Amino acid sequence: MKKAKRIWMGSMLGMAATAVATTGPAWAQGAPVKIGLLATLEGPFAAGGADGMRGAELALAQRGGTVAGRKVEIIKASSNANPDVAVNAVRKLVEQDKVDIMVGPLSGSEGIAVKDYSKTQPNITFINGGSGAQATTLVNPSPNFFRFNTEGAQWMVGLGKAAWDKGYRRVMVIAEDYAFPYSQVQGFMAEYCRLGGKVPLKAWVPLGGKDYASTIARIPKDVDALLVVLGGADAVNFLNQYEAAGGDKPMMGGSITVSQDVLNYRGKRRDSLVGTISAGPLADAYDGAAWKQFVDAYRKAYPVSAGGYPSPSLFALVYYTNMKAALDALDAVKGDLSGGQAKYRDALQKLELRMPTGTVRLDGNRQAIGTTFVTEVVKDSGGNLTTRVLRKVENVEQLLGMPRDQFKIGTRDEPSCP
Amino acid sequence: MSAAHWRRAMNSAAASALARGAGVPARVPASRSRPPVARPVEVDPYADSSAPRWLKFLWRHLGPRHVLLPLLALVFPLVATPFFTFQVAAQALVLGLVALSLTFLAGYGGMVSLAQLTVAGIAGYSVAIFGVSGTAVSLGWPWWVCVPLALAIATVCATLIGWLSVRTEGIYTIMITLAIGVAFYYLVLQNYSVFNGFQGFQKVYPPTVLGIDWRSPLPFYYLCLACSLAGYLVVKWLVRAPFGIALQGIRDNPRRMNALGYNVVAHRVAAYAVAGLIAAVGGVLLVWYNGLISPGSVSTTWLINILVIAVLGGMRHPIGSFVGAVVFVLLQTFAIDLIDRERFNLVIGGVFLAIVLFSPDGLLGLWAWLRSRFGPEQAVTATTSNSRRRT
């Protein structure tokens, strides 16, 4: 009796497990196109990830949720800027939720890990979200991984010259210790060192670090300015502590340092942020008509009261860019994803993407060639900090104008001009 | 195996030794052999049959679940999708194996170590550093060198961690192992020459051996299943062996065991070494599962997650760690489908809280409660067959 009951319960459990396992996959290729969307909704880039999601959703909303008569369904997933978590999330989207196209992830080493994973899924097209590591498209590029946003080094082109013009001759670098800031620093130094500038000291701090006291203590007296390449919460932490330590060096920012996260900073040093130069793929105050239209659409869809920023952040723009590319190419092939998505990929490769900031094309490694803005922080009439465009640099390529054999990917020590 | 078990075992051993000594006094001095080994003697209902010993052992100890569960585990990947086989089942087995080492340490040794994932991470990093990866730092040695080496390094490290922390008790053990875990995290985060810093190692895949690509879901699942089963059986066997019995005695009353002549520190350090080896196997599988290892893989989040898995399943039985791992992985993977995408961690936390709140003994405790509630005949037989069957 007892044994019979046990066997019965055991087999019920077994059947239940089997049922769960088999019902998951099977629904056939129906009408809607499924797009997986991955951003960091946890961890150090949680705020940026949420805004990235807004940007991607905006791109779809502008098409009314359909492309070439096919409904587009977005399935979201979250990571925390760790590559293993990102790959797990992508694997779930691709293998369990059966998405046709994958958009994401957000941060640099996640991008490299997802690119490696994309090679095992040749029938799915992967489009980057916000990640900006150089190696993603330079080292062992994957034939089905596309990146329509320019990356970290490209975003800093023009800043070296702007710093030189401002009279900065010696600059200390304070940056987070991973691939994306390496590339940002390289983008700056490639130009700055060529002009004759010196970078005597680079301080690499851990991502998500809370304590910058030791870094602040190391700042030499004889540098003219600091190049701060920290993201989101880290940048605000640094600002607080530098303020408390009585720091007074002028600052330059990386592309994600002087984002809306930081411009919304409420500390006493807020006013000293005015005059900070930085470079990036967007500028709040850029007066192109397409950009103004984009900002209006963003504000209308995500007013500040609903959690949006006063102006779309960098992550909103890059996710918008990549999602728009995914949808535009889908439109170009009339929603035809057959034949291992060959036609679709061809369309992606040939796409001339009309973006709010300018036209984006792809190079041979499926990496974007696009526009960079050099900007300066100013205060607008409403008392909000915003940025002003100093210069617009067009057609910035991934190799920063160097020949391929001389180009080395940025690391802690590369480039160097002490 | 509970304290009551241990006491009974000791009592029956003493009684049988006494009986032997009184019954045949002439034989002991004549043979001059070793004194009788203290071993629990149980009445064997199948003693009179002529079947071999191992068969009788199996017959006594096997229930239907011992057959059904492995059978289910064997058949599962044949009916499930590769996604379920790889991401849910294999990941649960790997995490369960690491949690098993904690269950062994905490459940049977009374030492809650948060550094078990660190030990697993040391093994994973060793495989990545000595073996083949997509990073230039790796030495590229063949797998049959670097896997045993990784296991050895991790076991030695676990022994050292144990040696450092066994002199502490309770919350201090947790503190010191947490400190070791965090220290290792920052070491790998900031060291570039050996651990490659924030980037860690990409493309650390299992090798192709015997013509089988162990990276593909089915072989990898069976590899994990074999390792997990081996780990489970080792723990089951060990806790009934003299070493395990002594360890449980030390857990319940170290001073008395010391007075009885047992070396408390040595037993505890040995327990750390065994747990370290189990965690190391899990660590090698974990790095192969992820295909990469970076400081994020050994961060405090993961140290805590292993504890969560062990507590979730329940520490009264080694199977608890695997039960906990399955629930944990299912939640991690599918909670995001249940609720608003930005709030899914609330579900995960809520379920963990509910389980711990309503059943301090984890899911196994819940299961035992259900059985006692809905299986009336269990209560009647509980004192005889059931108590022996449960370990």
HADDOCK unambig.tbl for C-alpha pairs under 7 A between the chains (distance, minus, plus):
assign (segid A and resid 7 and name CA) (segid B and resid 64 and name CA) 6.18 0.50 0.50
assign (segid A and resid 10 and name CA) (segid B and resid 65 and name CA) 6.79 0.50 0.50
assign (segid A and resid 10 and name CA) (segid B and resid 68 and name CA) 6.85 0.50 0.50
assign (segid A and resid 14 and name CA) (segid B and resid 72 and name CA) 6.57 0.50 0.50
assign (segid A and resid 18 and name CA) (segid B and resid 79 and name CA) 6.95 0.50 0.50
assign (segid A and resid 21 and name CA) (segid B and resid 80 and name CA) 4.93 0.50 0.50
assign (segid A and resid 21 and name CA) (segid B and resid 81 and name CA) 6.75 0.50 0.50
assign (segid A and resid 21 and name CA) (segid B and resid 84 and name CA) 6.72 0.50 0.50
assign (segid A and resid 22 and name CA) (segid B and resid 79 and name CA) 6.88 0.50 0.50
assign (segid A and resid 22 and name CA) (segid B and resid 80 and name CA) 5.75 0.50 0.50
assign (segid A and resid 22 and name CA) (segid B and resid 81 and name CA) 6.93 0.50 0.50
assign (segid A and resid 41 and name CA) (segid B and resid 342 and name CA) 6.34 0.50 0.50
assign (segid A and resid 76 and name CA) (segid B and resid 341 and name CA) 6.90 0.50 0.50
assign (segid A and resid 82 and name CA) (segid B and resid 296 and name CA) 5.69 0.50 0.50
assign (segid A and resid 84 and name CA) (segid B and resid 290 and name CA) 5.90 0.50 0.50
assign (segid A and resid 84 and name CA) (segid B and resid 292 and name CA) 6.98 0.50 0.50
assign (segid A and resid 95 and name CA) (segid B and resid 83 and name CA) 5.67 0.50 0.50
assign (segid A and resid 96 and name CA) (segid B and resid 83 and name CA) 6.20 0.50 0.50
assign (segid A and resid 109 and name CA) (segid B and resid 199 and name CA) 6.55 0.50 0.50
assign (segid A and resid 177 and name CA) (segid B and resid 198 and name CA) 6.64 0.50 0.50
assign (segid A and resid 178 and name CA) (segid B and resid 198 and name CA) 5.61 0.50 0.50
assign (segid A and resid 178 and name CA) (segid B and resid 199 and name CA) 6.49 0.50 0.50
